[in-house]
Amino acid sequence: MTALPDRQMISKVSQGDEVAFGQLCAYFRDPAFRLCSDVLKDEAAAQGIITDVFAGIWADRLRLLQEENFQAYLFVKLRNQLFHQMAGYAGADSREKYMQKMLAMGRHED
């Protein structure tokens, strides 16, 4: 497993070091995936959120040095994307589709 990211790695990422960014992604990808897929119950949607969040972090990498705790920063970004995704279930039709999906998944786990 990749070593726990430290300030030096975060600094490298903020300077555009793609190798350091790859290491950062590798370290956090599995826990981020578990969180997103547990909430959404949809692996493809979870992967999409992770991709979007990491792409956003790369695009805004200069901001990383302002963050005291990268892990907290990452998981706040993931949480916000999850809330945004879940807002898509706000309509009655969407809620119904979501509930049908959840019921179908429950039948497959038996």
Beta strands, then each sheet from edge to edge (+ up, - down):
end
